[in-house]
Amino acid sequence: MKKESKPDAELRQSQLLTTFGPGAMVDLPEHSIVISGLSWWKGKGQPIWEDRLRAKVTKILGVEDIKFYSPPTKTDDNDTNGVNAFIFPAWFLGQVDETHKVKGKEYRTRPLLRWSFVKGGAKFEGKKVKAVPVRFVQACTNGHLDDIDWYAFAHDDFNTTCRGQLWLDEAGSGNDFEEIFVRCDCGKRRPLAQAKQKNSKVLGKCHGKRPWLGKNGTQECWCHEVDKDGKIVTTEKPEYNRLLVRSASNAYFSQTLSVISLPDADAALKTVLDKFYEGDLENEESKEDLAKILIKKPRYAELKQFDIDIIWAEIERRKSGQGELDKTIKQVELEALLSCSPEMGHPNSRKNDNFDARDRSLDQLDPKWRQFIEKIVLVHRLREVIAQIGFTRFQASIPDIEGELEDIDINVRRGELDFETDWLPAIENKGEGVFIALSKSQVEAWAKKPEVIKRGQKLNAGFNKWLDNKGIPRDKLDFPGLPFIMLHSLSHMLITAVSLDCGYAASAIKERIYANTNTGYGILLYTGSPGSEGTLGGLVEVGRHIEQHLARALELGKLCSNDPVCAQHDPASSQEERFLHGSACHGCLLIAETSCERGNELLDRALVVSTVEGLGAEFFPDDV
């Protein structure tokens, strides 16, 4: 009987998508590794189906089709499922007790050793020593990763032939780069701080190494720029390496996309209409003629179950050239939530095990809230599908789930999970939530107030500054609009308020912001997990008394512990470089980034409640 091999480490499936995906570095007790690309994953988990997410991902990645599978898991069948990893970095520090004096100052010093001298048991000067991975590596903005050429760095010469023993000298706590030096026995010595200088080129040109894709993972690496058409294109200029602390938070940012599997009310109609539209119903010129022909011809029996107005609207949409364009992901979600009723919930709820929602009656709602709240939906059951499409280093870059512009940050680019992508890791979470729709007429009237327009000009100025700072043409990305920023800020305030009572930590509650000028405005707060934790009922119970939590949220938002500095923040200020923040900081609106769909950006509580500045731009008056 074959002896079962024990894995070197264990990670949750969700961690392989968000924290430790392909290209991420992970510390193990004896060494450090980089998680392998998908080609080295042994086996696949369960297939996951989500058509809207698949359509979005294929568009972003430019592939014909994509499949989703959950990460492989170990089973009781003693199979070989699992995720491989490669040793990285390949340089280690020998744990010896030695010091080195320079100009009377004493440094703790340790020898730099290659992996080839460590893997069989590290030895230094004939004695066994413990070795730990060096904590400094190099990477570039294209996501590439490599060991630092320590010989070249120490000698300030990429053509050096010296192979003397290298040492890392450290003084103090070892966290001050000014006190860390790389030294060679030949006498050369250089401060590591030189590699930390802005736009430093001391680590040399990036050679396009991708250790998570094995020895053959190297590719060409070039700088990028925005051309006259606003497209990100490669240049003939080489990209240079940057110093990266292996365990730092900016070493790996997973890029994920998520979709909530809410039923599309028009999906059934589209399927039936597809049978009769081309060369047939597309020639009908009026709703009246359509009604007559549906009655006369039995072959259209399947269409008779749908309202004639809905059928004609879909035909007109197709005739106008918009019929072949799928609705955006958020538009489908918003329409599904708005179509819920108190008695039946969503029309398709009974046919969908992944979604069950009921509209809460507003009869018992305090009259002061009715002018602002149009609908409250208690989502008893929902399904969220999350897929990883890539990762970045040094800076997070969030793909746009709605717009055409997928990766708007010119400073970093997406790293690939494999050589060729025909499948991606994904997970599905089951959970619950509460949806609050604000009055469309109230939001539109608020947005026209002079004080709101004036505040919007300041926020827009900050947004333009952010675009300029990133090198993004201003016509490439539109300002998201004041309704979105107001709803986003209100969502953060609500998450903080409801987490005190709902049984979930604030970091476990996620948001979905809907700001559609045609359909409506709303916020979905939801939670989900692979197990049963996401269906405890806490958020549904919050929805039954949402006005109490809303009142608490508004009260907390009026005053920040950093006021008046927070309330007086100018988004366009170059000193702070917080161009996407109005009155927002860690003392009031910023929450766990796992909860926020926009990375804690595009926030301003002055659009929700009155602050100490008294701008008059708030959506909710003080007497609410």
Stockholm file with secondary structure:
# STOCKHOLM 1.0

chainA/1-624         MKKESKPDAELRQSQLLTTFGPGAMVDLPEHSIVISGLSWWKGKGQPIWEDRLRAKVTKILGVEDIKFYSPPTKTDDNDTNGVNAFIFPAWFLGQVDETHKVKGKEYRTRPLLRWSFVKGGAKFEGKKVKAVPVRFVQACTNGHLDDIDWYAFAHDDFNTTCRGQLWLDEAGSGNDFEEIFVRCDCGKRRPLAQAKQKNSKVLGKCHGKRPWLGKNGTQECWCHEVDKDGKIVTTEKPEYNRLLVRSASNAYFSQTLSVISLPDADAALKTVLDKFYEGDLENEESKEDLAKILIKKPRYAELKQFDIDIIWAEIERRKSGQGELDKTIKQVELEALLSCSPEMGHPNSRKNDNFDARDRSLDQLDPKWRQFIEKIVLVHRLREVIAQIGFTRFQASIPDIEGELEDIDINVRRGELDFETDWLPAIENKGEGVFIALSKSQVEAWAKKPEVIKRGQKLNAGFNKWLDNKGIPRDKLDFPGLPFIMLHSLSHMLITAVSLDCGYAASAIKERIYANTNTGYGILLYTGSPGSEGTLGGLVEVGRHIEQHLARALELGKLCSNDPVCAQHDPASSQEERFLHGSACHGCLLIAETSCERGNELLDRALVVSTVEGLGAEFFPDDV
#=GR chainA/1-624 SS CCCCCCCSCCCCTTHHHHTSCTTCEEECSSCEEEECCGGGEESCCCEECCHHHHHHHHHHHTCSCCEEECCCCCCTTCCCCEECEEECCSEEEECCCEEEEETTEEEEEEEEEEGGGTTTCCEETTEECCEEECSEEEECTTSCEECCCHHHHHHTCTTCCCCCCEEEEECTTSCCGGGEEEEETTSCEEEGGGGGSTTCCTTCBCCCCCGGGCTTCCCCCEEEEECTTSCEEEEEEECBCEEEETTSGGGCEEEEEEEECCCCTTHHHHHHHHHHTTTTGGGCCCHHHHHHHHHHCGGGGGGGGSCHHHHHHHHHHHHTTCTTSCCCHHHHHHHHHHTCBTTTBSTTGGGCTTCEEEECCCTTSCHHHHTTEEEEEEEEEEEEEEEEEEEESSSCCCCCSSSSCCCCCTTCCCBCSSSSCSEEEEEEEEEEEEEEEECHHHHHHHHTSHHHHHHHHHHHHHHHHHHHHHTCCTTTSCCCCHHHHHHHHHHHHHHHHHTTTSSSCGGGCEEEEEEETTTEEEEEEEEEESSSGGGSSHHHHHHHTHHHHHHHHHHHHHCCTTTTTTTTCCTTCTTTCCTTBSSCCTTTTCCCTTTCTTTTCSBCGGGTSCCTTCCSCCSSCTTC
#=GC SS_cons         CCCCCCCSCCCCTTHHHHTSCTTCEEECSSCEEEECCGGGEESCCCEECCHHHHHHHHHHHTCSCCEEECCCCCCTTCCCCEECEEECCSEEEECCCEEEEETTEEEEEEEEEEGGGTTTCCEETTEECCEEECSEEEECTTSCEECCCHHHHHHTCTTCCCCCCEEEEECTTSCCGGGEEEEETTSCEEEGGGGGSTTCCTTCBCCCCCGGGCTTCCCCCEEEEECTTSCEEEEEEECBCEEEETTSGGGCEEEEEEEECCCCTTHHHHHHHHHHTTTTGGGCCCHHHHHHHHHHCGGGGGGGGSCHHHHHHHHHHHHTTCTTSCCCHHHHHHHHHHTCBTTTBSTTGGGCTTCEEEECCCTTSCHHHHTTEEEEEEEEEEEEEEEEEEEESSSCCCCCSSSSCCCCCTTCCCBCSSSSCSEEEEEEEEEEEEEEEECHHHHHHHHTSHHHHHHHHHHHHHHHHHHHHHTCCTTTSCCCCHHHHHHHHHHHHHHHHHTTTSSSCGGGCEEEEEEETTTEEEEEEEEEESSSGGGSSHHHHHHHTHHHHHHHHHHHHHCCTTTTTTTTCCTTCTTTCCTTBSSCCTTTTCCCTTTCTTTTCSBCGGGTSCCTTCCSCCSSCTTC
//
